[in-house]
């Protein structure tokens, strides 16, 4: 189990770049954590690792799925915040998550199935309010 502490959005985004390089070309990352925990900020860094501008990566809360193509490959960004587990089951995400590119799923606890080979991170704010704790494998 790995654990990181970041003290700014820039540090969280930098960690995302590192993780993005590890995920390329076809990895899946499942993210969980409360609102404001840094899931989208981390995803921006992952996008940067794939050659995307950080400004292109926005939370797909209302569109559910956004696909980006950068010089380093494809990024599929999924946000399940607005859905129940039953609604998520109806989306047919299994095929998408098994397909090519790096896939990042925010609010992954709403997936009704396991994703073989996926990495998972739990993000949370530190109790002191000075940064984030990011834990892999919970």
MDAnalysis code that builds the backbone (N, CA, C; Angstrom):
import MDAnalysis as mda
import numpy as np

u = mda.Universe.empty(414, n_residues=138, atom_resindex=np.repeat(np.arange(138), 3), trajectory=True)
u.add_TopologyAttr("name", ["N", "CA", "C"] * 138)
u.add_TopologyAttr("resid", np.arange(1, 139))
u.add_TopologyAttr("resname", ["UNK", "UNK", "UNK", "UNK", "UNK", "UNK", "UNK", "UNK", "UNK", "UNK", "UNK", "UNK", "UNK", "UNK", "UNK", "UNK", "UNK", "UNK", "UNK", "UNK", "UNK", "UNK", "UNK", "UNK", "UNK", "UNK", "UNK", "UNK", "UNK", "UNK", "UNK", "UNK", "UNK", "UNK", "UNK", "UNK", "UNK", "UNK", "UNK", "UNK", "UNK", "UNK", "UNK", "UNK", "UNK", "UNK", "UNK", "UNK", "UNK", "UNK", "UNK", "UNK", "UNK", "UNK", "UNK", "UNK", "UNK", "UNK", "UNK", "UNK", "UNK", "UNK", "UNK", "UNK", "UNK", "UNK", "UNK", "UNK", "UNK", "UNK", "UNK", "UNK", "UNK", "UNK", "UNK", "UNK", "UNK", "UNK", "UNK", "UNK", "UNK", "UNK", "UNK", "UNK", "UNK", "UNK", "UNK", "UNK", "UNK", "UNK", "UNK", "UNK", "UNK", "UNK", "UNK", "UNK", "UNK", "UNK", "UNK", "UNK", "UNK", "UNK", "UNK", "UNK", "UNK", "UNK", "UNK", "UNK", "UNK", "UNK", "UNK", "UNK", "UNK", "UNK", "UNK", "UNK", "UNK", "UNK", "UNK", "UNK", "UNK", "UNK", "UNK", "UNK", "UNK", "UNK", "UNK", "UNK", "UNK", "UNK", "UNK", "UNK", "UNK", "UNK", "UNK", "UNK", "UNK", "UNK"])
u.atoms.positions = np.array([
    [0.857, -1.180, 0.000],
    [0.000, 0.000, 0.000],
    [0.899, 1.238, 0.000],
    [0.601, 2.148, -0.923],
    [1.349, 3.402, -0.982],
    [0.474, 4.529, -0.462],
    [1.154, 5.554, 0.081],
    [0.437, 6.692, 0.665],
    [1.233, 7.959, 0.350],
    [0.509, 9.015, -0.047],
    [1.135, 10.297, -0.324],
    [0.392, 11.384, 0.435],
    [1.120, 12.439, 0.764],
    [0.537, 13.657, 1.323],
    [0.900, 14.782, 0.357],
    [-0.096, 15.548, -0.063],
    [0.160, 16.715, -0.902],
    [-0.379, 17.943, -0.175],
    [0.297, 19.072, -0.371],
    [-0.087, 20.284, 0.350],
    [-0.620, 21.386, -0.553],
    [-0.792, 21.077, -1.838],
    [-1.329, 22.086, -2.758],
    [-1.901, 21.369, -3.976],
    [-2.691, 22.107, -4.751],
    [-3.199, 21.540, -6.000],
    [-2.043, 21.199, -6.933],
    [-1.010, 22.033, -6.941],
    [0.143, 21.782, -7.811],
    [0.815, 20.456, -7.450],
    [0.943, 20.164, -6.158],
    [1.542, 18.896, -5.739],
    [0.645, 17.720, -6.107],
    [-0.664, 17.879, -5.938],
    [-1.602, 16.806, -6.286],
    [-1.551, 16.541, -7.788],
    [-1.504, 17.611, -8.564],
    [-1.423, 17.479, -10.013],
    [-0.093, 16.829, -10.416],
    [0.981, 17.179, -9.737],
    [2.281, 16.561, -10.000],
    [2.265, 15.074, -9.716],
    [1.606, 14.680, -8.629],
    [1.447, 13.256, -8.332],
    [0.658, 12.583, -9.443],
    [-0.351, 13.269, -9.952],
    [-1.132, 12.735, -11.076],
    [-0.258, 12.462, -12.288],
    [0.696, 13.359, -12.567],
    [1.616, 13.135, -13.696],
    [2.414, 11.854, -13.492],
    [2.912, 11.647, -12.270],
    [3.670, 10.425, -11.971],
    [2.800, 9.185, -12.171],
    [1.605, 9.222, -11.638],
    [0.694, 8.078, -11.743],
    [0.285, 7.866, -13.197],
    [0.079, 8.948, -13.932],
    [-0.277, 8.843, -15.349],
    [0.767, 8.095, -16.141],
    [2.034, 8.350, -15.849],
    [3.106, 7.633, -16.546],
    [3.063, 6.143, -16.209],
    [2.686, 5.813, -14.985],
    [2.576, 4.412, -14.579],
    [1.381, 3.732, -15.236],
    [0.312, 4.466, -15.464],
    [-0.915, 3.898, -16.029],
    [-0.842, 3.689, -17.538],
    [-0.086, 4.542, -18.217],
    [-0.032, 4.476, -19.689],
    [0.525, 3.127, -20.124],
    [0.022, 2.530, -21.186],
    [-0.911, 3.120, -22.132],
    [-2.378, 2.762, -21.884],
    [-2.672, 1.725, -21.063],
    [-4.054, 1.220, -20.994],
    [-4.556, 0.941, -19.579],
    [-4.013, 1.595, -18.570],
    [-4.402, 1.315, -17.196],
    [-5.720, 1.934, -16.786],
    [-6.252, 1.420, -15.689],
    [-7.503, 1.928, -15.113],
    [-7.217, 2.381, -13.688],
    [-7.692, 3.579, -13.342],
    [-7.545, 4.114, -11.998],
    [-8.929, 4.436, -11.460],
    [-9.249, 3.855, -10.309],
    [-10.531, 4.065, -9.645],
    [-10.302, 5.009, -8.467],
    [-11.017, 6.144, -8.467],
    [-10.843, 7.159, -7.442],
    [-12.077, 7.267, -6.566],
    [-11.845, 7.389, -5.272],
    [-12.946, 7.641, -4.344],
    [-12.496, 8.716, -3.364],
    [-13.466, 9.371, -2.774],
    [-13.192, 10.451, -1.834],
    [-14.315, 11.460, -1.876],
    [-14.409, 12.253, -0.830],
    [-15.476, 13.250, -0.727],
    [-15.324, 14.350, -1.765],
    [-16.357, 15.171, -1.902],
    [-16.280, 16.359, -2.744],
    [-15.098, 17.213, -2.297],
    [-14.342, 17.717, -3.257],
    [-13.217, 18.575, -2.931],
    [-11.971, 17.855, -2.478],
    [-11.959, 16.532, -2.586],
    [-10.802, 15.762, -2.122],
    [-9.627, 15.819, -3.089],
    [-9.871, 16.216, -4.344],
    [-8.787, 16.350, -5.301],
    [-8.795, 15.354, -6.443],
    [-9.905, 14.666, -6.653],
    [-9.973, 13.649, -7.704],
    [-9.740, 14.244, -9.096],
    [-10.406, 15.347, -9.395],
    [-10.248, 15.961, -10.713],
    [-8.866, 16.602, -10.848],
    [-8.340, 17.176, -9.791],
    [-6.994, 17.765, -9.830],
    [-5.968, 16.676, -10.147],
    [-6.086, 15.528, -9.509],
    [-5.194, 14.408, -9.791],
    [-5.335, 13.970, -11.253],
    [-6.561, 13.935, -11.741],
    [-6.817, 13.536, -13.129],
    [-6.199, 14.529, -14.108],
    [-6.172, 15.808, -13.758],
    [-5.504, 16.794, -14.621],
    [-4.036, 16.427, -14.821],
    [-3.385, 16.012, -13.740],
    [-1.989, 15.600, -13.843],
    [-1.826, 14.361, -14.706],
    [-2.754, 13.431, -14.579],
    [-2.719, 12.226, -15.424],
    [-2.842, 12.636, -16.888],
    [-3.741, 13.569, -17.168],
    [-3.885, 14.073, -18.531],
    [-2.603, 14.721, -19.030],
    [-1.944, 15.477, -18.171],
    [-0.675, 16.098, -18.563],
    [0.362, 15.041, -18.943],
    [0.379, 13.935, -18.208],
    [1.320, 12.852, -18.525],
    [1.040, 12.272, -19.905],
    [-0.184, 12.437, -20.389],
    [-0.564, 11.930, -21.708],
    [-0.495, 13.022, -22.779],
    [0.076, 14.161, -22.433],
    [0.261, 15.223, -23.409],
    [-0.898, 16.184, -23.550],
    [-1.808, 16.181, -22.591],
    [-2.952, 17.096, -22.627],
    [-2.672, 18.330, -21.785],
    [-3.293, 19.435, -22.130],
    [-3.224, 20.634, -21.291],
    [-4.137, 20.408, -20.086],
    [-3.657, 20.796, -18.916],
    [-4.459, 20.610, -17.697],
    [-5.814, 21.280, -17.811],
    [-5.889, 22.405, -18.514],
    [-7.153, 23.136, -18.653],
    [-8.212, 22.352, -19.431],
    [-7.791, 21.336, -20.197],
    [-8.744, 20.509, -20.942],
    [-9.491, 19.534, -20.040],
    [-8.918, 19.224, -18.882],
    [-9.487, 18.218, -17.995],
    [-10.397, 18.896, -16.985],
    [-11.693, 18.667, -17.134],
    [-12.689, 19.184, -16.212],
    [-13.549, 18.018, -15.756],
    [-14.130, 18.164, -14.597],
    [-14.966, 17.090, -14.080],
    [-16.161, 16.860, -15.004],
    [-16.348, 15.625, -15.466],
    [-17.491, 15.344, -16.342],
    [-18.768, 15.011, -15.566],
    [-19.027, 15.746, -14.480],
    [-20.161, 15.450, -13.614],
    [-21.484, 15.410, -14.369],
    [-21.694, 16.304, -15.290],
    [-22.974, 16.354, -15.987],
    [-22.963, 15.568, -17.295],
    [-21.789, 15.406, -17.906],
    [-21.706, 14.637, -19.147],
    [-21.374, 13.175, -18.874],
    [-20.935, 12.859, -17.689],
    [-20.573, 11.523, -17.196],
    [-19.245, 11.008, -17.753],
    [-19.010, 11.147, -19.046],
    [-17.795, 10.594, -19.655],
    [-17.220, 11.616, -20.628],
    [-15.930, 11.866, -20.499],
    [-15.213, 12.712, -21.458],
    [-14.025, 11.930, -21.979],
    [-13.801, 12.026, -23.250],
    [-12.651, 11.372, -23.870],
    [-11.724, 12.444, -24.412],
    [-10.434, 12.273, -24.151],
    [-9.407, 13.202, -24.606],
    [-8.330, 12.401, -25.324],
    [-7.701, 13.031, -26.302],
    [-6.556, 12.413, -26.978],
    [-5.386, 13.382, -26.924],
    [-4.278, 12.895, -26.371],
    [-3.069, 13.691, -26.296],
    [-1.958, 13.000, -27.052],
    [-0.824, 13.630, -27.109],
    [0.316, 13.057, -27.827],
    [0.774, 11.739, -27.197],
    [0.444, 11.532, -25.905],
    [0.834, 10.306, -25.212],
    [-0.255, 9.261, -25.131],
    [-1.394, 9.517, -25.761],
    [-2.454, 8.516, -25.754],
    [-3.818, 9.081, -25.401],
    [-4.717, 8.167, -25.170],
    [-6.133, 8.467, -24.925],
    [-6.404, 8.473, -23.428],
    [-7.235, 9.425, -22.986],
    [-7.704, 9.474, -21.614],
    [-9.223, 9.447, -21.636],
    [-9.807, 8.507, -20.906],
    [-11.254, 8.444, -20.718],
    [-11.504, 8.791, -19.259],
    [-12.253, 9.872, -19.033],
    [-12.507, 10.387, -17.688],
    [-13.992, 10.217, -17.388],
    [-14.298, 9.433, -16.379],
    [-15.674, 9.098, -16.021],
    [-15.964, 9.660, -14.630],
    [-17.132, 10.244, -14.442],
    [-17.538, 10.777, -13.145],
    [-18.929, 10.225, -12.831],
    [-19.016, 9.437, -11.779],
    [-20.272, 8.760, -11.423],
    [-21.013, 9.447, -10.274],
    [-20.623, 10.663, -9.932],
    [-21.176, 11.351, -8.766],
    [-22.696, 11.427, -8.777],
    [-23.287, 11.710, -9.901],
    [-24.728, 11.943, -9.976],
    [-25.547, 10.659, -10.123],
    [-24.886, 9.514, -10.133],
    [-25.585, 8.255, -10.409],
    [-25.623, 7.337, -9.192],
    [-26.666, 6.540, -9.141],
    [-26.729, 5.464, -8.151],
    [-26.009, 4.248, -8.738],
    [-25.787, 3.252, -7.924],
    [-25.161, 2.015, -8.404],
    [-26.027, 1.390, -9.501],
    [-27.348, 1.396, -9.324],
    [-28.247, 0.817, -10.335],
    [-28.157, 1.578, -11.655],
    [-28.097, 2.903, -11.590],
    [-27.982, 3.698, -12.820],
    [-26.638, 3.459, -13.503],
    [-25.600, 3.310, -12.705],
    [-24.272, 3.036, -13.258],
    [-24.261, 1.696, -13.972],
    [-24.945, 0.711, -13.426],
    [-24.998, -0.620, -14.041],
    [-25.586, -0.557, -15.443],
    [-26.507, 0.376, -15.666],
    [-27.171, 0.483, -16.963],
    [-26.296, 1.132, -18.041],
    [-25.170, 1.714, -17.658],
    [-24.309, 2.412, -18.622],
    [-23.476, 1.471, -19.500],
    [-23.242, 0.257, -19.036],
    [-22.408, -0.669, -19.805],
    [-20.945, -0.259, -19.835],
    [-20.415, 0.158, -18.708],
    [-19.040, 0.648, -18.652],
    [-17.977, -0.440, -18.754],
    [-18.363, -1.698, -18.603],
    [-17.364, -2.770, -18.617],
    [-16.525, -2.735, -19.893],
    [-17.174, -2.575, -21.027],
    [-16.460, -2.564, -22.308],
    [-15.556, -1.342, -22.424],
    [-16.049, -0.198, -22.015],
    [-15.259, 1.030, -22.064],
    [-14.001, 0.903, -21.202],
    [-14.155, 0.371, -19.990],
    [-13.027, 0.262, -19.077],
    [-12.032, -0.815, -19.498],
    [-12.457, -1.741, -20.317],
    [-11.551, -2.775, -20.828],
    [-10.866, -2.336, -22.119],
    [-11.307, -1.221, -22.688],
    [-10.790, -0.760, -23.975],
    [-9.464, -0.038, -23.864],
    [-9.012, 0.509, -24.980],
    [-7.706, 1.164, -25.019],
    [-7.694, 2.511, -24.308],
    [-6.513, 2.908, -23.882],
    [-6.311, 4.197, -23.243],
    [-6.287, 4.100, -21.736],
    [-5.934, 5.212, -21.118],
    [-5.964, 5.330, -19.663],
    [-7.382, 5.723, -19.281],
    [-7.938, 5.012, -18.321],
    [-9.295, 5.278, -17.868],
    [-9.243, 5.691, -16.394],
    [-9.895, 6.811, -16.063],
    [-9.972, 7.294, -14.690],
    [-11.444, 7.412, -14.332],
    [-11.836, 6.785, -13.222],
    [-13.232, 6.800, -12.785],
    [-13.314, 7.479, -11.423],
    [-13.984, 8.644, -11.398],
    [-14.254, 9.319, -10.133],
    [-15.535, 8.761, -9.531],
    [-15.582, 8.673, -8.209],
    [-16.703, 8.102, -7.477],
    [-16.855, 6.618, -7.845],
    [-15.729, 5.940, -7.908],
    [-15.687, 4.543, -8.350],
    [-16.437, 3.597, -7.417],
    [-16.712, 4.016, -6.220],
    [-17.484, 3.159, -5.308],
    [-18.889, 2.911, -5.837],
    [-19.299, 3.643, -6.858],
    [-20.619, 3.454, -7.464],
    [-20.589, 2.473, -8.635],
    [-19.435, 1.899, -8.905],
    [-19.366, 0.841, -9.930],
    [-19.957, -0.435, -9.347],
    [-20.832, -1.105, -10.075],
    [-21.464, -2.329, -9.553],
    [-20.655, -3.597, -9.855],
    [-19.423, -3.441, -10.323],
    [-18.597, -4.593, -10.692],
    [-17.136, -4.277, -10.404],
    [-16.323, -5.322, -10.313],
    [-14.886, -5.159, -10.152],
    [-14.250, -4.929, -11.514],
    [-13.145, -4.201, -11.527],
    [-12.404, -3.957, -12.758],
    [-11.056, -4.655, -12.608],
    [-10.875, -5.798, -13.269],
    [-9.619, -6.547, -13.127],
    [-8.417, -5.686, -13.510],
    [-7.407, -5.723, -12.660],
    [-6.170, -5.012, -12.923],
    [-6.193, -3.530, -12.615],
    [-7.332, -3.008, -12.162],
    [-7.432, -1.573, -11.871],
    [-6.692, -1.235, -10.584],
    [-6.154, -0.033, -10.555],
    [-5.587, 0.523, -9.331],
    [-6.655, 1.385, -8.683],
    [-6.626, 1.492, -7.371],
    [-7.606, 2.335, -6.695],
    [-6.901, 3.253, -5.704],
    [-7.410, 4.486, -5.654],
    [-6.900, 5.495, -4.729],
    [-8.054, 6.106, -3.967],
    [-7.848, 6.306, -2.684],
    [-8.808, 7.010, -1.830],
    [-8.172, 8.350, -1.481],
    [-8.874, 9.429, -1.800],
    [-8.378, 10.770, -1.530],
    [-9.180, 11.394, -0.407],
    [-8.502, 12.139, 0.452],
    [-9.190, 12.827, 1.529],
    [-8.400, 14.026, 2.009],
    [-9.098, 14.951, 2.580],
    [-8.448, 16.126, 3.163],
    [-7.871, 15.737, 4.519],
    [-6.716, 16.293, 4.833],
    [-6.122, 16.058, 6.144],
    [-6.957, 16.759, 7.210],
    [-7.062, 16.177, 8.394],
    [-7.887, 16.784, 9.447],
    [-7.471, 18.215, 9.777],
    [-6.176, 18.503, 9.647],
    [-5.702, 19.851, 9.944],
    [-6.100, 20.834, 8.848],
    [-6.632, 20.335, 7.728],
    [-7.033, 21.186, 6.622],
    [-5.891, 21.651, 5.750],
    [-4.694, 21.128, 6.002],
    [-3.512, 21.563, 5.266],
    [-3.042, 20.473, 4.318],
    [-3.849, 20.202, 3.322],
    [-3.408, 19.233, 2.326],
    [-4.329, 18.044, 2.189],
    [-3.824, 17.087, 1.402],
    [-4.605, 15.877, 1.092],
    [-3.788, 14.645, 1.408],
    [-4.492, 13.601, 1.772],
    [-3.888, 12.277, 1.916],
    [-4.448, 11.420, 0.796],
    [-3.552, 10.724, 0.110],
    [-3.943, 9.862, -1.002],
    [-3.374, 8.483, -0.705],
    [-4.266, 7.498, -0.625],
    [-3.866, 6.155, -0.235],
    [-4.258, 5.188, -1.340],
    [-3.317, 4.350, -1.742],
    [-3.574, 3.371, -2.772],
    [-4.001, 2.050, -2.142],
    [-4.976, 1.415, -2.778],
    [-5.340, 0.056, -2.398],
    [-6.393, -0.077, -1.332],
    [-7.087, 0.981, -0.986],
    [-8.168, 0.844, 0.004],
    [-9.475, 0.524, -0.671],
])
